[in-house]
Each structure stands twice: as C-alpha cells, then as structure tokens.
Amino acid sequence: MITPTILVVDFGSQYVQLIARRVREQHVHSIIVPPTITAEQVREHRTVGIILSGGPSSVYADGAPKLADPRVLEMGLPTLGICYGLQLACQMLGGAVSAASAREFGRTHLTVTREDPLLAHIAPHSVVWMSHGDVVDRISEDFIELARTDNSPFAAVRHRTRPFWGVQFHPEVTHTPCGEQIFRNFLYDICRCEGDWQVGNFTQDIIEGIRERVGPKARVICGLSGGVDSSVAAVLIHKAIGERLTCIFVDNGLLRNRETELVESTFRRHFHIDLRVADAAEAFLQRLDGVTDPQQKRIIIGHEFIDVFRREAEQLPGVEFLAQGTLYPDVIESGHSVGGHAVGIKLHHNVGGLPAELGFKLLEPLRDLFKDEVRRVGEHLGLPEEIVWRHPFPGPGLAVRIIGAVTPRRLDLLRACDDIVLEEIRAAGWYRKIAQGFVVLVPVSTVGVMGDDRTYADQHVAAVRFVESADFMTADWVRIDHDVLANISTRIINEVRGVNRVVYDISTKPPSTIEWE
C-alpha cells in the first residue's frame, strides 16, 4: 500500500530537510523531490499535498530554478509555498517580485490581517523568522493577503480559487514559535492527513528496500564506526540479508579511548554480525603527518579509508555493495541538494565519490533520515541505549578536533580531555540532555602558573563544546551548570599535562558549525 505523502519541492534551500522533518514530526510521510518533477510523476505518489521550499536564488534572475511543469500547480493539490516558493508561485500566478528595500534576516513581528485555516490558532501578533532579500510587492486579484510584517506586505497569502497558500517567513525553523501549528494546520485541516506514518512502518519499508536492492545473492560490506548511524544501518542490513553482511571497522588511530573494544564486544557478541577489524593507525598517521588544513585532512582520511576498504574487500568474494550511515544533514551540507542549488558547507568523506573509486554500489539506508529518526529506528530494532544515544563522532575522528597538525602526543592529550568530559557529564546527569559534547584541542600556548612554575611552552587550550539540537541542522550551545564546567576545567588542567587553559564554546549553528573543522 502506498503511503499518503507530502512532496517537498527543493529549490536549493539549506533547510529543505527541516521542512520534511517537520512534516514527519506530525506523523505524515514526506519525500523531497526536484523542481523538474512532472504532473505525471506527482500522480505516481499518493500525493496529498505539496510544499515549495525556500532557496538562495532570486525568482527573476537568469537561471533561477523554476517548476519545470506548471501543471503541478493546476492539479488541485493543496500547496504551501515558503519564502522562494511563495515568490515563485506569486510570480507564476500574476504577481510581481523584486529586491526588497530592506532585507529581512532574523526574528520579526508578524501581524495576521485575516482569519484563515492556515493561520488558525495563531496569535494576531506573532514572532516569525525571516531570511530573504526579495519580496512579493504585488499580488494579482486572485490572491488574498493574510498577514504582513513591516518589510513584507504579503508575508502570508492564499489564492482565491486554487488551494495555494504561501508564507514569506520560515515556519520550519524553531525560531518561528508558531511554525509547528502552521504545519499542523496545513497537514490536517487543509491536506486532510491522518497522521498514520509511524516508526515501525518506515523501518520495515527500509528493510524491504534493502532486500530488494541487494537481491538474493550479493554481499554487502558496511563501514562500521560504532556510532548510532552506522550501527543502525548495520542492524537494518543484517535483518534484511543476514550473513551476507560483513562489517569492517577501521582503527585509524584517530579514535577515542576503548573505541575498538566497545565495537568488537557489541557487534560480535551482542548482534553476532561478521566483523572485521582493520588496524590501520600507523598508515593514517603517516599520511596526516604535518597536514594542518581541515579539508585536506578529510580528503587524506577519505582516500586512506578507500585503500583500507579495498584491501579488506578483496578478501571477501561476491561483494557488490558498500553500506554507510549517511544521513540527510550529511547530504545537504555537502551540497548534494535534490534541487541542485544548495551551497556546500564542508566535505563529508562518506558522501558520494566512494563507490566509483572502490568499485562498489553504494547502499545508504539512512540517507533520508534525521538523527532523531535514526535513534527511534534504533530503539525499535532493540539496540542498546549506550549505542542509540551515543553522541555523534565525526568520520575523520579526532583529526578534525585537533586544530593544526595531528601528532601522537596531541591525540593522547585530546583523548585524556575527552575522557574527563564524558565522565563528568555522565556523573552529573547531563549526557542525555546534550546532543553532542566534545573537546577541541587548540595548539595555542597561553601563560599559566602551576605551583611555583610558569607554564607556556608546548601548552594547549582545551575548548569544550556542548550543543543541543533536534536535527543537527541548527544547534544552540548548552546552558550547562557552572559547577559541571568547573569540575571539567579543574580536572583537565590538573590531570592532563600539556593543557593549561579550558574555554567553553558558546557559538550557535548557524553561523558556526558544530564541529570546529
């Protein structure tokens, strides 16, 4: 049975996945599609509504993304345009869009001027999040104004005869407090969704999809890190194809303390999955010797990862697929937007490129999921809590948590700091409250005094980073108890020789990223 679906048309927004996620939070299935989708393709899905995303382009600019098939707006399906999506639809339906006299970025005050199902239960004066440089400055007679801001006269509109609504602001971000209600209004009151898409449904769909794609004979190798993403991917694949899965864990010398032992005990003993451990620490560290550029670190680690996998895979007959725990945020941050117009922020060494170099087809069972959805799948599959709720750990490991050159000594210092941080937040009951916590080692010497001695040479700064986030597309720093920070600082400075200063990172994402490199 085909699931009732909301199609999210991607015009290159960095946050298009947030739109899809907001829909799924309401227990409604959503998929992201490119603007090249045709009316016939829309009919192939059990489409109950369409959302047009934002995007970085101006609708009046040459080469700006358009709906390739205008009939999509003529199918009678409820449609919601967000930011660029609003502007595009208004332009297509007789309105005018131009550069705004004053750009709007950040929180602004919305005034609701007319009652409408889309804005039901929204206060007459609300705070919303804007991020646009263009504005709809004229609508056709077929449109009705629903809300405005000081700089956007048509901050929310609807069409008189077609089931089209549009908003200039971004209801998908948490900075729009009424955004959840707007999505609920659109999904349940306008699209008439029933909210019957549950974790068990899509877990089984993923397993069946893996089984169908891999076929009855092919083998799969999975790059296992021990984190929740690759762990859930491995268990899903194991349920789909059983013993035809082999997991490869690469010890690249850039891991936290006791990482290898944890992975071996969990997957060999608990899940009885075929696990091969490749000890490649020496090779990775040799390749990274003297490298300071973060992107170059990622490239080197990615290439060495390929070489290790190739050697391990050559020992396994019949392998056709390489499985990875790639998530939606990984894909979008690498610029692999469905719409093709997103801006790449950083390089993820597990997104794209690997299959061609390794000679395998790529299997990414989690590619359409967010971190919180992956955790729900993990709980549904019965994974242990210590794996399901482990904080994310970057593929390149500690190499991107050491600013500058990666050396054995700096790795030892960072591991010691990392152990202290994890011990303290677990003891204080903060581990599950923090979405991601870690230490960055900054090779900057600062003056310190220990006993009667002055410390300066060969000292480092330990930067502690704790963030809270539901989706890892946006994140805020954690307002953790000062006593916990004090304990962390005291222990690191007293116990880790080579660190004489501890700082706390209070930057948000955006504009910063969660990791430093």
Phi, psi and omega in degrees: 000130180282131182284136173304133193227142168261125176269127176254111181276121187267115176257022175099012180293138175294341185246023179298326178294332177295324178298311179300321181292319179299323177295313182295328177300335178270013179063039176237133181289138177220148173225154180260133182230157179280162179291354176280358183299142181257167178299323179296320179291326176299320181293335180293334175269160173274068189283126178248353178186160182230139173238128177263122187282173169284187180180164185277352186271168169259132186297336182268359182278151175298135178080003178296141181296138179232167168286115183297329181240099181300343180296341179302326179275359182249011185271357180080012180272136176304132184227136177239121176261133180244121176056254179303322180297321174297311183298317181297313181295318179298320178295317181294333186250029169102000180267186181227141180234137179214172176296135181287145176293331176223117180292148181243115175225124179106194184288140176214166184263128180256133175249119177280124184254349181208140177290141181198150179304327182294326184253019178299142179066016175261135180297148180303329177235114185230162174262131178227166182254123179251149175203079184204151176248350177249165182211146171284112182257354175207133175246154178286170180294347179280352182254155177237132175285134180247330182201160181214161168235177181299326184255351181233099181294338180236064182288338173210134181218166169217155177274145184290324186244334179264153180279061180242132174233152178214146176229141178279334181274180185247096179288346184284340182270151183292344179287352172257094186303327182273003184299319180299319180294323178296316177297318179298318178299315182294315185288315188265321183272330183259311181275346179062039176289159183250351177068042184252017178266109185243163185302323180297325180296308186283339174296313179294325177298318180296315180298316179293324177295320177297313183299319181291319183288319183286326181086183188275350187233332187295151176257156180233137168249141184239129174283105186260127179252340186097350175282172185296324185295303182291330179294314179295318178301317181296316182292320176300313181293321179297321177294329182280319188232000174061232188290354178280003175259132170236127178264138178242121177254120182261114173275098185267008180076006184243024185261167175284169179299139174063018181294314183297316181298321180295316181296315181298313183293323183289310190271331177281316187272319185278312185260350179055043178263141178295112185238128175246128179256122180256115179274100183237021186301315183298318181295317180297314183293326176295318181293330182271356184304119177082357182277130181242337182287127185297320179293323178294323175302313181298319180296314180298314181296320178298317180293319179293323176302318178298314181299317180295316179298320180299316180296318180291319183293329180298340179272357183243113180285147172080013180281125178244336188237142170251121182259140179219157182267042180296134178249170177307310181300325176300316183294312185290324181288340177272002177087010181271060180287144176302320180283346176080011185238007181285155181263129178291132181261314179208164183269124173258122186287355178251021178238109175072157173089321185296315183302317182297322182283327182272340183086013180249157168280148183266133177239113182234082186293344182254009188300336182259011186245154172267167184303316182294327177291322178298319179295321178296321176297316180300317177295320179297327180278350178088022177292149179298149182301324184293341175267315182301322186254017175295140176295146178302146178228129186293148178306316178286001174068212184290350180300327180263009171248008171246114178284125182094205186290144178265120179232158178304321181294315180295325176297318179296319178298314182293320178298318180296317177297317182299318179301316181297314181300312182295321178298316185290319182285332174291315182296327182271000179077024183257351188301313182285342178280342183259129179287322179205131180224137182194178179239141172248130179266119183251114183282063178240123180278129174233155183287135176220166177229121177235113188067233178259007185258144174271130177249137177203300185298138175059032175259161181228158171259132175259116178261118180269134182231116174237127178233153171246136183196143176269333189227352179067005170276327171231154181204150176236154179284150187274130176276071185282156179304136179296330179296323178294315178298320180298317179297318179298312182298314181299314182293316182298313183293324181281326189259338184252100180287119184124352175237120181238011177206137178237132178234160181243128183276119181244033178266152181255164173244122346288169011274340178280165168266171180289305174286156180278330180237000000 
